[in-house]
C-alpha cells in the first residue's frame, strides 16, 4: 500500500536506485549463500569421517 510511494520517495525508480537495490539484493544472496555453504561443508566433513570410519571397521571385520 505504502511501498510504491516509499520506493518512489527513495528514488528507487531511477537507474542508480535500481542499481542500489540490485547490489543490496546480491549482498543478501551472497551472505546467505556463505552461511549455507559453511553449514554444508561441515556436514560433508562429518559424513566423510563417519563413512571412512565405517569403511575401516568393515575392512577389519568389526561390523
C-alpha positions as CSV (number, residue, x, y, z in Angstrom):
1,X,0.0,0.0,0.0
2,X,2.7,2.5,1.0
3,X,5.5,0.6,-0.7
4,X,5.3,2.2,-4.1
5,X,5.2,5.7,-2.6
6,X,8.1,4.9,-0.3
7,X,10.2,3.4,-3.1
8,X,9.5,6.5,-5.3
9,X,10.5,8.8,-2.4
10,X,13.7,6.9,-2.0
11,X,14.5,7.3,-5.7
12,X,14.3,3.5,-6.5
13,X,12.7,4.2,-9.8
14,X,15.9,5.9,-11.0
15,X,18.7,3.9,-12.6
16,X,21.0,4.5,-9.6
17,X,18.2,3.5,-7.2
18,X,17.6,0.3,-9.2
19,X,21.4,-0.4,-9.1
20,X,21.4,0.1,-5.4
21,X,18.5,-2.3,-4.9
22,X,20.3,-4.9,-7.1
23,X,23.5,-4.6,-5.2
24,X,21.8,-5.0,-1.8
25,X,19.9,-8.0,-3.1
26,X,23.1,-9.6,-4.3
27,X,24.8,-8.8,-1.0
28,X,22.0,-10.6,0.9
29,X,22.2,-13.6,-1.5
30,X,25.9,-13.9,-1.1
31,X,25.7,-13.6,2.7
32,X,23.0,-16.3,2.9
33,X,24.9,-18.5,0.5
34,X,28.1,-18.2,2.6
35,X,26.2,-19.3,5.7
36,X,24.6,-22.2,3.9
37,X,27.9,-23.3,2.3
38,X,29.7,-23.2,5.7
39,X,27.0,-25.5,7.2
40,X,27.1,-27.8,4.1
41,X,30.9,-28.0,4.3
42,X,30.7,-29.1,8.0
43,X,28.0,-31.7,7.3
44,X,30.0,-33.2,4.4
45,X,33.1,-33.3,6.6
46,X,31.3,-35.2,9.3
47,X,29.7,-37.5,6.8
48,X,33.1,-38.3,5.2
49,X,34.6,-39.1,8.6
50,X,31.7,-41.3,9.6
51,X,31.8,-43.2,6.2
52,X,35.6,-43.6,6.4
53,X,35.3,-45.0,9.9
54,X,32.6,-47.5,8.9
55,X,34.8,-48.5,5.9
56,X,37.8,-49.1,8.1
57,X,35.7,-51.1,10.5
58,X,34.3,-53.2,7.7
59,X,37.8,-54.0,6.4
60,X,38.8,-55.1,9.9
61,X,35.7,-57.2,10.1
62,X,34.4,-55.5,13.2
63,X,31.0,-54.6,11.9
